[in-house]
Structure formats: structure tokens, C-alpha cells
Amino acid sequence: MAFGSLFNAFSTDLGIDLGTCNTLVYIRGKGIVIDEPSVVAVERGTKRVVAVGEDARRMLWKTPGDIIAIRPLRDGVIADLETTEKMVRYFIAKVLRRRWLVKPRMVIGVPSCITEVERRAVEESAYKVGAREVKVIEESLAAAIGARIPIYEPAGHMVCDVGGGTSEISVISLGGMVVTNAIRLGGDEFDEAIIKHVRTVHNLIIGEGTSEELKRTIGNAAPDKKIETMEIKGTDAITGLPRRLEIDSVEVREALQEPITAIVEEIKRTLGQTPPELAADIVERGIVMTGGGSLLKGLDHLVSNETGVPCFRAEDPLNCVVLGAGMFFEHEKGMNDHHHIYNKL
């Protein structure tokens, strides 16, 4: 056994999904050890961190004047670099606790629409926390590995990762991205569209929690024979008093029309940019949907109807990115072994 492989045997591989809504951390051999909201609560003025993750989320919208809760990643962009770094450090320190013999290797999944500066900042914060090796990869590439798509074969695969703040559509072949498009639109926009609709049509002000519940319970992207209803509570925009309202699934679908159409159009655009041979593979194999946004009922059917390409949801859509990031080094090793065989021929 060479020293290098012995070194790696004692080393730990960490996969991180740096998401707009949640940050997940996966340790090889242990599974997902962290799944917490990407929220940091800081003191106003001093910017001292008071809480991170789940503890900070409880403070969102309910903070006293001197504490502000920040979501440092907005629409897949790092809106606040300093706070993002503090958040990454906190999560990694929480799982590492200085107990490893060898510094870990880390793979971090990020939206492809972040800038080079933001990408480097994420990398640096991981090195500062004590990583031996850091790899920052596109979310959809990580999602493809996590969805167990054989990305290293010479065939086209399409992955549509609908996250909280971004949707990323990529065509992958031979382990690389052939075409990739990302739009700053995801599950968050679904919630905002519902809030806006309820306010405009019913003069009722509801919070993000209520709109998310509506989306999960009766939300549907494709028309359904069965119409479902749900009762919601909010504040009357005119009187300022609390009020109840019954809303049905048809109305929720209408509210979601705009963001959903934008995602479908982006998928069509990506298919249009795909080389013909790879497009033929995609028609045969279908489009794989990952990310929390893919859980919206009927979204896969709608995409399939609109594109004429079969579409299905990955097995564990919420965790595909973090699992793929955690398995990245093993995958890369497999890819290199594959190349060695070719080179010897």
C-alpha cells in the first residue's frame, strides 16, 4: 500500500451542499451529519455571530431590534461573503471537532451562476477551517453523481436541479458539463408567487411558512382531476385583523404559473443548445429532476408534456447534491482508472 493511499485511508471526505435554504454536510462512512437552514443571526452593528443554522432560523422574522437574522446566500449568489464564511466555518467545526488524524478533503457543491470571486471565497473558507484539499463543483454535477447517473460514460444525461434560490439545468457527458444554464429562480420564488397572489386576489397577507405549507400540501404544477382545498390564516390587508380563507389547488397552480413556466422554458432552451447525438440520448434516457423544488407535485409530468422528453424525479432529490459531493473523489478515482485502461490500449 503506497503512502498516499494509506494517507487517504485515514483521511475523511466531506461533501457540502451550500444551498440557499439549507446547508448539508455528508461524511463518507457516516452519512449526512448536518442538515440545517443557511441562516446566521448576528448582532446589529458589531456583526458578532449569535447563532447559526436551526437556532438562527427560529430567530428569522422574530428577532429583537439588536439581532438580525441573515440568509447569506440569496438566489444562489453569495450576498454576504463574510457571513457565508462564518457559516461554513461553524458547520465544519461542528462536525470535525479536531478529532481526525489527517485533515479532511472537502467537495463543495455551489450554483454554477456564482462568480469566480465567490467560488474562491468558499474555497478559502474551507481551507481556513482545516481542509487538506478543496474542490468546488457545480451543483448539477454533484446532483448527477448523487442521483447515481453514470456520468462518465460517453452518453448525454440531463439533470435539472431545482433548489431554493436557483434552478440549474445541465447536460453531462464523459464526466463534464457540455451545456449548463442556471436561472436565479427556485422554491423561494414559488413561495413568493403564492404570497403575492393571495395578497392581490384576496387582500390577505400570509407569511413564508404558510405559503410553503400551501405549496407542499395542495400545490400542483399540472392540472389534476381532483381539486384539493386548504384553510389558511393571515392578516387582512385592509382591516389589519386576522382572517381565515379557504383556497384550492387550481388557484395555487395559477399563482405558480409564472416561475414554473420560466423553469420549463429554460429546460427547452438547454435542449435546444444540446448537440444532436447527446439530445438523442436524452430523449431515450429522460431528464432527471433533483432538488427540493422538484418535489412540487406534477412538475415532472408538466416538463415531460412540454418537452416531449420523459422526465422523472431522482430517488432522494433533497440530498442528491450533498451525496454527490461526498462521493466525488471516489467517482474521480473511477474515472482516472477508466482513462488508464484507455491509455494502455
N, C-alpha and C positions, 0 to 999 in steps of 0.2 A: 504494500500500500504506500503510495507516494505521500510525501509530507503534505502536499496540497490537499489531497483527498481526505487525509487524516484531519487536517485543519478544518475542512468543511463538515466532517462528521460531527465535530464538537460544536460547530457553529450553528446559529439559529437563523432561519429565514423568516422574515416578517413581510407580510403583504398588507398594504394600507390602501383603503379606498377613501380618498379625500373628497367627500361629497358635499354638495351644497346643504343638504338637510342633515345627513348623518355621516359620521366618520367611523369606519370599521377597521379593526386590526385582526389579522389572522397570523397565527404562529404555526409553522409546519410541525405536525405531530400533536398539536394541541387543539387546533380548530380556531374558531372565531372567539377571541378573548375580549374584544371591545366592540360594542355597537351603541354608540352614543350620539346625541344630537351635536351638530357642528355649531355650538353656541359658546360664547365666552362672556362672563359677566365681569365688568371692570368698574373701578371707582372713577367717577367723573373727575376730570382734572388730572389726577395722578396716573391714571391708566393702570393702576395696580390690579392684577387679576384676583377676583374674589372667588369665582367658581368657574368650572369648565364642564361641558357635556350635559348630562342629565340634570345635575344640580343647577346649572346655569339656565337650562331650558325652563325650569319651574319659575325662574325669575323673569322670563320674557313676557312682555306686556304688563307685568305686575310689579315692576321694580320701584322702590322709593327713589326720590329725586337724585340722590347722590350715587346710585348704582345704575349703570347702563348695561343691558344685555346686547351683545353684538353677534351677528352672524357674519363672520369674516369672509365667507365665500358666498358671493351673491351672483346668481345666474352663471355659475361655473367659473366666475372670474374671482381672483383673489382681490376683494375690495379693500382689505386691510392686511397688508403683509406682516406687520409687526405682531398683530393679534393671531394671525394664522400660525406664525412660527411658535408663539407661546402655546397655542392649542396642540400643535403637533408634538411639541416637547412634552407637554403634560401627558398626553395619551401614551406616548412611547415610554416615558419614565414610569408610568403606572404599571405597564406590563413587564418592563425589564428589571426593575428593582436591583440592578447591579449584580445579578446572580450568574451571569453567563461566563464561561471560561474564555470564550472568544467573542469579540464584538460581532453583532449580527449583520447580516446582509439584508437590505430593505428594497422592496419594489413598491413604488407608489403610483397608483392609478390616478391620473388627472384628466380633466376635459381637454380635448385637443385644441380648443379655442383659447387656451391661456397663452400668454406671451412668453417669450424666451426668458425674460427677466423674472417673471413669476415662477416659471419652471425651475430656474436656478435657485430662487429663494427657497423653494420647497426642498430642493436637493441639499442646500446648505444647512437648513434647519435639521434635516435628518442626520447629517454629518456631525453637527454640534451636539446632538443627543447621544452620539457614540456609535454611529453605524460604521462598519468597515467598508462597505460597498453600497452605493445607492444607485438605483435605476428608476428613472421616472418614465412611465409608459402611458400611452393613450388609454383612456377608459374602455373604449370599444375593443381594443386588442386584448386587454385584461378580461373583459366580459366574454370574449370569444373563447379564451382558454378556460375560463371558469364554467362556461356552458358546455365544455368538453367537445368543442368543434375541432376537427383535425386540421388546424390552420396551416400546418407545414406541408400539406400535400399540394401538388400543382393543380388546384381547382379553386374556383371562386366561391367564397362564402360571404353572405351579407348579414351583418349584425346591426340591429337598431336598438341602441341603449337609451331609454327614456328615463333620465334621472330627475332630481328635484328641480334643478335650475337649468340643465341643458339636455338636449337630445342629440345624440351623435350617431350618424349612420355611416358605416364603413364597409368596404368590400376588401376582404383579406384573401391573399393567396401566397403560398410559399412563405408564410410567416411574416409577411409585410403588408402594409396598408397600400392598396392600389388606388382607391378613391376614398376620401373621407370628407364628410360635411358635418358641421356642427351648428346647431342654432341655439340661441340662448333662450330656451323655452322648455319647460318640463312640468312636473307635477305641481310646482308652486303656481304656475300660470293657470293651471286647471282650477286651483282653489280660488285664485283672484277673479277668474272669469265668473265663477258661481257667486262670489260676494257681490260683484258688480251687477250681475243680472238681478239678484234678489233685491238689491237696493233700487235699481232703476224701475223694475216692474212692480215691486210690492212695497216700496218705501220702507223696507226693513233692513236694519244694519245687523249683520251677523259677523262673528269672528272667524279666524282661520280654522280653529278647531271644529266649528260647526260645519263649515264648507267642506272640510276634509272628510268628515263623517258622512255628509251627503254624497260626496263623490264615491266613497267606498261602499256605502250601503245601497244606493239606488242609481249610481252613475252608470251610464252605458253609452258606448261610442256608436254602436249600430242600433237601428230601430229594432224593437223587440215586440212580440205579440202581447206579452204580459206587461201591463203598466203598473209600476210599483209606486207607493206613496210613503212619505215620511213626515213626521211633525218636527218643526224646528222652532227654536225660541231666539228672539233677538230684541233689538230696541227699535221702536217706531221712529222713523227719521223726522216725522213732523211733531209728534207729541213728546217724544223723548222717553216714553214709557215702555216697559217690557211688553212684548206681544208674541203670541204663538201663531204659526202659519203651517198649513199642510201644503206640501209641494210634491209634484210627481216626477217620475223618471223622464217623461217626454221633455219637461221644462229644463231639467238638468242637462239633457242631451243638447238642447238648443243653446244653453249657456256655454257648453263646452265646444260648440261648433268651430269657433274661430281658432283656438290653439290646436285642436285636433286636425283641422284642415291644413294648417301650416306644417305639421309634422308629416302628414301624408304627402303633401307637395314636395317636401324635402326628400322623402324616400323616392318619389318619382324622378326627381332631379338627379339623384345619385344613380339610379338605374340607368338614366339617360347618359351619364358620363362613364358608365362601365364598358370596358372593351367587350365586343360581341361574344368571344369564346367564354369569358367569365360570366357574362349575362346568361348564357345558355346553361351554365352550371347552376346559377341561382334559381332559374325557372324550375330546374329539376329538384334542387335541394330545399328551396324555400328560404324565407327571411326568418332569422331568429330574433325574437324580441327579448330584451333584458331590461333591468332597472325597475324601480318602483312604479313608474308611470305605465309600464306595460301591464300592470295588474288591473288597469281600468277595463271593466267588462266590455267585451265586444270590439276592443281596439284591433286585435289580431284579425278578426273577421272583416272589419272595415278596410284595413290595409290590403288584405287579400282580394276583396271585391274591387277596390280602386286600382290595384296594380295588375291584377290577373296572375299574381305570383303567390303560391302557397305561403302562409305565414303562421308561425306558431311561437308560443311563449316558452322560454327556457324553463328547465325544471325548478331552479331556485333563483328566480330573477333578481331578488334583492341582494343576494350575496355573490352573484357571478363575478363582479369586478374584484372584490377582495379575495375570493378563492383563486381567481386567475392570477392576481398579483402574487399571491403566496406560492403558486405553483410555477411561476415564470422561470426561475433558474433551472428547475428540473426539465422544463419544456425546452429551454435553450440548449441544455446539455444533449437532449434527444435530437435536436436539430443539428448540432455540431457533429454528433456521431453519424447522423444521416449523411452529412456532407463528406465526412471522411471516407465513407463507403463509396460515394460517387467519385471522389478524387482518386481512389485506388483503381477504379475501373479503367 
